[in-house]
């Protein structure tokens, strides 16, 4: 059984690789909901939607978000009516948000709604939001305290970041099945998602980080930092704002209390050797996912790293 923690476009690409080599019944995907927001009165869960569309073969590969082949008539009409249109929700995408909002208003939880939508799309893998409680990633900048989507989408992550917090996390609970999926997994994979804004909210939910520390699964993280910079997006800026180095070492430090193996890009082999000297298991593989073949290769590399026998030192520590 394989459990994946994921969020963002890098996470969706990694999940795409996994879904092609892992039977769906053996795959549980725990998804960040710190980006969730109300848009035109509708409940939107961007990362859950991206994973759901990817698993259903419906994600737009050109944009990296939304539904492939979507139209934007509603977006243009709302703009003409004077409504904000910086969040580019397509027409087919809106159908998902409308259904989710209806089911939530009927009294269902986000977990139940996510499972129902996934089932309607023919998805057999389990997709679990990290929590049914509202947790919101907030980014403090010189222009104010912004939601993550305001910072990332509306303002194109151009503002200097002073700090990041996860509002509501301390009072949240893991969604049903999340802790069990971590504890019973044979392998836990952390996708090459932004550690702060995509994986950070998941780890901020009480009980999840402890479950990772206590899990007997092999825990493997894939670094989204290559050559001292983020592959895409603001991962570097957010790591720095939280006091972590923008390097594979910074990624390792972010996950250090539960991490078994870090998978890094092949060009970081020298930095990887330094981490090995410090006692961390590191595996090198091509980590840039430009094609479907790249995604599959990286997923295979992560699974291979998870199945390597531990070093003598690590085995002794586990006795």
N, C-alpha and C positions, 0 to 999 in steps of 0.2 A: 504494500500500500504506500502511495506517494502523496504527500501533502505539500502544497506550494503556497507560499505567502507572496502576494503580488499586488501590483498597482502600476498605473501609468502605461505609456506606449511600449517601453522596453519590456515590461512585464507581460503585456499582451502578446508581443512577438515571441517571447520565450515560451509562453503557454501554447502558442501555435506549434512550436517545435515539439513540445511534449505530447500534444494530442495526437501527433502522427506516429508516435512510437510507443505510447503507453495505452493499454486498454482503458477506455473511459471509466469502467467500473472500479478501477484501481486508483483513480485520480480524484483528490479533493483539493479545491482551490479556495483559499481564504483571501478575501479581497478587501483592500483599503476602502473605507467609506468616509475618510476625512475630507474628501473633496465634495461630498454630497451637498446639494443646495436646492433652494426653491427658485424656479425660473418660470416666469409668467404664471405663478401659482401652482406649478407642477413640481413634484418631487423628482429630482434628477440625481442619479448615482453614476457619475461618469466612468469610474473604474469598473464597477460591476457590469455596466453596459458594454464596455470594451471587451471584457473577458467573455461575456455572454455572446456577443456578436461574433467574436473570434471562434469560440467553440462551435457555434452554429454555422460557421463559414460565411458570415454575413458582414464582417467588418470591412470598411473601406480601406484597402491597402494604400491607396493614393494619399489619403488624409491621415491615416493612422487612428482614426476615431470615427464614430458614426457608422451608418449603414451604407454599404456600397450601392452605387446607382441611385442614391437618394436625390430628392428634389427639395427646393427651398422656397416654395410658394408662400407658406405660412410665415416664414421669416421676413420675406419682403412685405407681406401684408401688415405684419405687426409693426415693422419700421414705418410704414405709411401712416399707421395709427399712432405714431409717436412713442412706441414702446422701445426699450433697449434691445439691441440685436447683436451685441458683441459676442454672445455665446451662440455659436452657429448650429442650432438644433435643426436637423432636417425633418422633412415631413414624416418619413417612416420612423425616424428616431422619436419624434413627438408621440407617435402611437404607443411606444413603450412607456414613455413618461406618463401619458394619460392613463394607461392601464394600471401602472404602478400606483399612481395617486388615487385612483378609484379603489383599488384593493386595500390600500392603507386606510383610506377613509371608511372602508367597510369593517375595519378593526383587525385586519391581518398584520402580522409583523413583517419587517423587511426581509427576514429569512424566508418566511412563508411565501411572500410575493416573489422573491428571487427564484425560489424553487419552482413556483408555478409558471413563471415566464420561461425559465429554462426548459421545463417539460414541454411547454407549447412549441418550443423551437427544436424539439427533438434531441436535447442535450442529455447524455447519460451520466456524465461526470457530475460530481457534487460541487456546486458553487455556493460558498458561504460568505455573506458579509461578515466583517470582523465583529460587528456588534449590532444589535437592534436598537441600542441607545444612540442618541445623537452625539457624535464627536466631530468637532469642526477644526480643521487645520487653519490657524491664523498666522499671518506673516506680518511682523511689525516692520514698517518701512518709514522713511522720512515723510511720506505723504499720508501716513496713517496706518491703522491696523486693518489689514485686508484679509478677506477670505482667500483660500488658495486659488480658486478660479479667477478671482479679481486680479490677483498678483500674476498668475500664470497666463491666463487667456486675455483678459481685458487689457492689461498693461504690459503684456509680452515679457514678463519677468525682467524688466529693465531697471527696477528700483533697487537701490542698495538694501540689503536685508540686515536688520538689527537683531532680530530673534525670531524664533518659531515656537508656537505653543499649540497644544491640542486641547481646545476648550471642551469641557465636559468629559474628558477621558477618565478623570479620577472617580467619577460617579458611574461610569459605564460598566457593563458586564459583557463578557464574550458571548457571541450569539450561540444558540444551541448547536452542539456538534463541533465547535471550534477546538475546545480543549481536548476532547476525545480524539479528534483527527490528528492532533499533534502527538498525543501520548501513545496512540496505537499505530502510528506510521512506522514503516521500516526506514523510509527516507523522508527528510524534510528539506525542501529546496526553497531558498530565498532568491527570487527572480532578480535579474539585473535592473531593478527598479531604483528610483531615487531613495536612498536609505532614509532620509529625513522625512520627505513628504509622502512617500508611498508605503514604506515599511514602518517608519516611525509611528504613525497613528495606530497601526496594528499592535506594535509592541507596547504602546502607551496604555492599552486597555488592561486593567488589572487582571492578573492571572495568566496572561498569554506569555509574557517573557519568562515567568517562573515555570510554565509548562515546558517551554523550550529548554530551559536549564535542566529540568528533571527528566526530559524525554530520553529514552534509550535509542531513539532513531539516530542515524547518521545525519547531521545537519550541515548542508552545503549551501554557501552563498555565492552568487555570481556577481562580480564587481561591475558596476556601471561606470567606473572610472578607468580610463585607459590613457596611459602616458601622462598622468597628472592632470587630466581634464575630463569633464563629463562627456560621455558619448553624445548626449543631447540634453537639452533642458537645463534647469538651474541646480542640478545636484551639487556641483562644485560650490556655488555661492551659499547654498543652504548648509552643506557640511561645514564650511568655514564659519558661518554664523553661529553654529552650535559648538564651535571649538574643536572641530576635527580637521585633520590634514586632508587636503584634496589630493588623495593618493590611494593606492590600494591598501596602504597601511591605515589610513583614516577609515576606510570601509571595514577593515578587520577590527579596528578599535570599537567601531559602532556596534559590532556584533560579538565582541570578544567573549562575553560571559557565557555564551552557549554554542559558539561556532566550532565545528570540527574541521571543515575544509573550506578554503576560499579558492574559487576558480577565477583566474585573471587572464587578460589578453596576453598572447604570446610575446608581444613587444615589451611587456613588463617583466621579462624573465629575470633581469638583474635585481629589480626591487623585490621580486618574489623570493629570490635567494636570501635576501636580508631578512624577510619575514620567516623563512624556514629556520634561519640561525636563531631567531627569537623563539622558536618552538611551535610555530603554526604550520599546519599542513597546507601547502599551496599547490594547485594544479594549473598549468598553463595551456590555453587553447585559444584559437581564433574566436574573438568575442563580439565582433561587429556583425550585426545581423542585417545585411543588405538584401538577401534573398531568402526564399523559403528553405533552400538547402543549408544556408548559414544557420537558420533557426534550428533545424533538425540536428545539425552537427554540434551546436552549442548545448542543446538539450542532452544529446548523447554523451558529451564530454562531462556534463554535470553529473549524470547518472553514473558514469564510469568512475568519476572521482569519489562518489559516495560509496561505491562498492569495492574500492581499493582497501586491502587490509590495513589496519592501523599500524603505526610504527611501533617498535618495541617499547619505546618510552611511553607512548600513549596507552598501549596495552597494559603496561605495569601500573599506570596511574588508575586504570579502571578496575584493577583487581581489588 
